[in-house]
Amino acid sequence: MKNNSLKKVIFIIILFFIFAVLTGTDTYAQKNSFKDRSGNIITVKTPFKRIISLYGAHTENLFSLGLDKEIIGVSGHEAFPPPVISKPVFSYHDDTEKFISANPDLILIRPMIAKGYPNFVAKLQRAGITVVSLQPRTVNEMYSYWKRLGLLTGRESRANEMIRDFKAGLERIKKLTKDIPLHKRKRVFLESIHSRMKTFSPDSIAMFALKTAGGINIAQDAKAHRNTNIASYSKEKILSHADEIDVYIAQRGAMNHVTVRRIKEEPGFAAIKAVKNGQIYIVDEKIISRPTMRLIDGIYEIGRILYPARFNDISRFIKLPVITRADFAEMFVKMMNIRLKTPSYRHDIQKRPDEKHKYGEFKDVDYMGNRYKFIETAVYRGIFPNINKYRFYPDMPLKRQTLAFAIFMYFDLPDTKPVRIRDVSADAPFFDQIQTVVGLGIMNLDKNGRFNPAKPLSGMEVSRILKLAKEKSMKP
């Protein structure tokens, strides 16, 4: 009798154990599985370690997750973040053997590749490689997309940090625009493809960027094209809003090689209010349409176009007793409301002469931080002299002679008579630039007639001098 009771207890324990294992396995599978854009169920047993990314947004997000050595290949157009330039290039036009021989355990693609090249995808899968198709269409989908990349790579905690950081950035932007009355908000046409007169669907990432920056989309009735973020909007429809369009913004990218001049000269567009008033702007599609952390930069860039006084605040710099080179780069770009320079494509960067600095090459600049975009923009606009190919010296104090150089190079200044400067000889660096700014009264000499070219400046001094230079440049 006792033996039978013991057998029953053991049997129940075994059944309970089997149930727990099966239930646990099922729970694990649910927690670590998702359906990709091709409808495939992807289950992650261990993080993938050898990844080929065939879409720039995937690559950029992998770097944001803290990955580098795990990325063994990228597509041929990518240029950000800078380490991507050194990665081997792969294309869905390549023979699949090239991929297989690289021994990846994960290849990230997007729906365009899955739909256009199904045989390519099938061959990779038959070789035992996990192929995952991802591409969010809305900001809410973007958060899930980041979490899935985190799951695939074992960086789930960092993915959650990305979401928190992004949302915090959105809150900072909303504070800048929350008190703008509806009747004073800028009405915008946001162009996606000029040659086909296309805009974006109202719930797209690009339209989210426009709305968050305080803009009003005049093409609210645009319909998405073939289940994408692109939406048709005929010229007739655009012109029907001609008197309403305060600002015309076009994305620049692989599908839209448009220029301000082309928009301005488009037949019929002379009737558009924004065209009449010179309010045409081009913004890099990689910061307003792609689901990456740089979307925050894109929102700020749209905000700087629509409401420059709100988005170009330099008050924190004015309080500084000494301005650094990095501080000055940001101050200058904001005060002059210069459009941000973004790296275009790998082949564009590689076309620059090897002896010249190329976007992303500064070893002393953090390209995952905030300052780099102002530094590279200022360098690209030529306001810093004698740029070292690999070092910018961002924390070095700004010298008076560097400020004189920047003013001379950027502003259209009138001629002036020579001025005697006791500590700057005719053969000294930046003699002409210093002569000009002193002669026009933009920068002053001390009581002993010296310019003090190596002397640092405060934020208040830089702000005052740049405002004066801007005023002087308006004179004939």
Secondary structure by P-SEA (a helix, b strand, c coil): caaaaaaaaaaaaaaaaaaaaaaaaaaaaaaacccccccbbbbbcccccbbbbccaaaaaaaaaaccccccccccccccccccccccbbbbccccaaaaaaacccbbbbcaaaaaacaaaaaaaaaabbbbbbbbbccaaaaaaaaaaaaaaccaaaaaaaaaaaaaaaaaaaaaaccccccccbbbbbbbcccccbbbbccccaaaaaaaaaccccccccccccccccbbbbcaaaaaaacccccbbbbbbcccccccaaaaaaccccccccccccccbbbbbcccccccccaaaaaaaaaaaacccccccccccccccccccaaaaaaaaaaaacccccccccaaaaaacccccccccccccccccccaaaaaaaaaaaccccccccccccccccccaaaaaaaaaaccccccccbbbbccccccccaaaaaaaaaaaccccccccccccccccccaaaaaaaaaaaaaaaacc
